Amino acid sequence: MDFLNFICPQTKQSLHKSDNTLIANEACYKIKGDIPRFVASDNYAKAFGLQWNTFKLTQFDSYTKSPVTEKRLEKAFGRPLSSLAGKCILEAGSGAGRFTEILLKYGAIVYSFDFSNAVEANYENNMPNENLTLFQADIENIPFQDDFFDAVLCLGVLQHTPSTKSSLRELSRVLKPKGELVCDHYKYHMGMFTSTYLIWWLMIKQFSSVRQLQITDWLTRFFFPIHWKFRENRFIQILLRRISPINFYYGRYDLPKNIHFEWSLLDTHDRNTDHYKRHVTRSKFENMLREIGYEEFSVFVGGTGYCCRAVKRDD
């Protein structure tokens, strides 16, 4: 891994490596498991860390033998992924590294981080690789100089941060002029108001991270067989989506039953345990981009709701 380009996120001074520490004057950051740690692991994303270290391979194309992740990434960028070869890309919110795997496959130079210890699952899945640098950091305080990356990727993350606008502003800071920001965000949808979606979340999020995993595991094991039995019945599926707390992807992805079940276990936990959960309208998303300074961008339905491609202004 490349430790040379990190800076202190507080003072913006360059860091140098000494044993298992990155140092700049009074500041020092531990390197644990070969991963620089710029934040404590016990933070608001702790449940996500447990999630990705539990379901390390579930969404990996190399595991499912299906190009679900690659297709999502290609749709987000809007062009062949071969165009990313040699590009220096920041991946914000890596999870277990499903997108990291695809970026590396196409020859990108990847700097990938997560706020949680999910970076440990990413390390296990994608290392060793000379084109990958992993670190644990805060999306609102990224340990890199301004204008460093050719592209910034942030999928499935912004809605779970303390502030979408602050996160976007910091991602933009480290992006080169004319560089590309690719991200997505939950959108407002009728299911928020016509189902028990938020009620389940408000109840489950009150528990400890370990207990949350137990609860969502039990709920998935209870509801998944019902969903599966009536998987071809559109009316019953509509009804189940109103009352069931689980994610069910039959008909959306061409996957075998056992993989569908794993995805339900994973995403049922994901949607019911996030500390922050925000939804935006298209106009609000676009207005945030304008306020940050973007003039060239597109927002379209995709990813977790709305997907965005934006090019940083060259002032």
N, C-alpha and C positions, 0 to 999 in steps of 0.2 A: 504494500500500500504506500501511497505517496503522502508523507507527512509534511512536505516542504511548504505547501501553500496555505496551511491553516493560519489564521490570526486569532488573537484573543477577542472574543465577541463583545467584551466590555470596553477594552481600551483601544482595540483595532491594531495593536502592535503585533509584529511577526512573532511566531512561536518557534522555538527550537526544541529538538527531542533530546532528552537526557534520561537514559534507562527507560522506564515505563511511564514517563511524564512528558507533557508538552509545557514549556515554560516561557514566560515573558515577564521579566522583572518580578513583581510580587505574585502574579497570576500563575497558577499551575493546574493542569488538567490531566487526570489519570488516563493511561492507556490500559484498558482491561480487556483481556482476551483478544489482543491485537487491534482493539477498536478504541479510538479516542472518545472520551466521554465529557461532553461540555455541559451536561445536565445530570441531575440525579434521576435514577430509574424509578423512584417512588414518586410519581407525578400523576397528573390527571389522565394520562394515557396508559396507566398501569394495566388496565383490563385488556387493552389492545396488545400489550406486550405478552400477556399470558395467552391471549388468543392465537397470536402468530407463532408462538413457540409450541403451542399445542397442535395447531393445524399447519405444520411447516410446509407441506407439499401440496395441499389440497387443490389450490388454484393454478398450479404450475402446468403449462402445456406439456412439458416433458413427462409429467406424471399422468395427466389425463389422456394423453395422446390425441388431444383435440386442440385446434389453434384458437381457442376462445380469447386468450390474453393477447396473442399477436394481432388478431383482428381488431380488438378494442384499441390497441395502441396505434395501429395503422389508421383507424378511423379518426382517432384523436389528432394525429399529426396531419392527416389529410393527404398523404403521399406515401410512396414506397419507403419502407424502413431502411432500405439500403442507402438512402440519402443521409442517414445518421452516421455512417462510417467515418471515423476520425473526429467527430464532433465531441466537444467537451460538454457533457450534460450533467446538470444537477437534478437528482431525483429526490423530491421532498416527500417524506412519508413513505418509506420503502415497504413497510410490512415485512413479510417473509421473503420478498424479493422476486415476485412473479414478473413484474415489469423489468426489473434489473436483468433477469435472465434473458429477456428478449433484446434489450438494448445491447447487452454484451454479444449476443448472437450476431447482431448486425454491425459489430465493430465500433461501437461508441466508446468513448472514454468516460466512465461513469463515476460520479461522486454521489453516493447515496446515503441518506440519513433518515432516522426516525426519532421521534421524541421519546419513544418507549424502548425497552430492551428487545424489541422485535429485530433490531439490527443483528442480534446474535443468531436468529434463525436465518436471516439473509446471509450472514457469514458462512454458516454451515451449508447453505444451499449453493452459493455462488463462488466461494473461495476454494482454492487459490485462483486468482485471475489478475494479471498485471495491469489490466485496464479498469480495475475496480478499487475504489477507496470508500470504506465505510466509516461512519461516525455517528454518534448519538448527540443530537442537538435540538435546539428550539427553533421552530420555523419563523419566529419573530426576532431571532437573534442569531443569524447564520454566520459561522466563523470563517468568512471569506471577504476579501476586498471587493469594492464596487467593480462592476463591469467585468466579471471574471468568466462567466459561462456563455457558451454559444447558444445553449437552450436550457430551459428549465421545465421539468415535468412534475406535475402535482395532481395525481388522480386519486379520488376517494378520500381526500384529506381535509380540504378547506372548511367543510361544514362541521368538522370536529375540533377546530381550533378556537381559541378565545375570541378572535376577531378575523373575519374573512378579509376585510380591507387592510388591516395591519399585516396579515400574512402575505397578501398580494403585493403590498408595498415593499416588504423585505425581499421577497422573491425577485421583484423587479430590480431592486438595488444591485443584486449580484449578477444580473443579466447584462451582457454586452449590448451596446447600442446596435440596433438592427437584429438583435437576438430574438429568439422565439419563446414565448411563454405558452405552454399547453397545460390546461387544468380543467377540472370539472367541479360541480357543486350540486347538492340536492336542490330540487325545484319544488315549488308549491304544487300540490296535486290533491285531487278530491279525496283520495284515500286518507289524508290527514284528518278529514272531518267526517267521513262516512264509515270509519272503521275504528277498531280498538288499538290501532297502531301506536299512538302516543300514550295511551293508557297503560299498555303493557310496559313500554319503555320507562314511564315515570315510576312504576312499581318496582321493576327489576333493578333499576339503577341505584336503588337505595341500599342494596346489599354489598358485601365485600366482593372483590374481584373473583375469589375462589368460589364463593357461594353463587355468584352470577353464572359462572361457567356450569355449575351443577344444575342450576335452574333451567338454563337454556338447553342443556343437554336433555333433561327430562322432558321439557316441552316439545322438543324436536322428535324425540322417540315416541311421544304420544300422538302428535299431530301428523307426522310424516306418513305413517301407514294410511291414514284417512285420506290425505291429499293423493297419495299414490293409487289407492283403490279407485278413486273417482277422477283419475288424471285426464280421462277423455271426456268427462262431463263438464261442459263449460259453465252451466248454471251453478252447479255445486262448487266449482272452483271460485266463481265470483263470490258466492256466499262465504266460503272458507276464508277468502282474503279479507273479509270484513271482520271475522272473529278470531282467526288463527294468528298466533304471534310469530309463526315461522316463515322463512323465505322458502319458496318452492319454485324451481326453475324448469319443470318439465314443459316441453314445447318451445322454450326459449333457447336452450342449449341441447345439442345432440350428444348426450352423455349416458353411460350405463346407470342403472339404478343405484349401485353402490356409490358412485361418484356424486350423483344427485343428492344422496343422503349426506355425504360428507359436506357438500356445499351448503346444504340446509343447516347442518350443525354449526358450520363456520359463520354463515351470514345471519343466522338467527341470533347468535351471540353478538355479532357486530352491530346489528341494528337495535339491540335492546340494552347495550351496556355503555354506549358512548356518553361521556360526561357532557359534551356540548353537542347539540343537534340543531342545525339551522337550515331553513329552506329559503330560497330566493325566487323572485320573479325574474323573467328575462330582462325587463327594463332596469330592475335594481342591480343586477349583475353588470349590465352594460354601463350603468351610471358609475359604479365603483371603478370600473376600468378607465373611464374618462377622467374621473377625479384623480386617479393615480398618474395620469398623463398619457394613456394610450389613445392613439388616433386610428391606428390600423388594427382592427380586430374583427372576429366573427364569433357569435354565440349561437349555438345550435343544440338541438336535442340529442343527447348521447351521454355515454358514461354513466354516472350516478344520477343524472338529471339533465343539467345543461353542461355542455362542453364548450371550451373557449380556446381559440388560437389567436394570439396577439403578438404583434411585433413592436419591440421597444423603439421609441423615437430616437433618432440620431441628432441631438441638439448641437 
